Amino acid sequence: MDDKTLPRIKQLASLAEQALGTAQGNLASGDFRAAVNRAYYAVFYAASAMLLTRGVERRKHSGVIGAFREHFVKTGLIDPSTATSMAKYW
């Protein structure tokens, strides 16, 4: 892992946490559309951070989804039922 990767992973993890917190606030206030949007991005940022731990970076959402399945689901690191739950956001 190079000097730039760990800070990027931390940044993406922070973005995921922030998006999740915002989604929870949106949900509590009844703004369901915004809650779904922020929940989606929480999953996207978290998956992007996980991929970087494997040295994989994708820019497009479809690329993140495919790479996540390849590197985490198909290898057995993530249970397929968890991936199915995540796919509801994607």
Secondary structure as UniProt FT lines:
FT   TURN            3..4
FT   HELIX           5..28
FT   TURN            29..30
FT   HELIX           32..52
FT   TURN            53..55
FT   HELIX           61..68
FT   HELIX           69..73
FT   TURN            74..76
FT   HELIX           80..87
FT   TURN            88..89
//
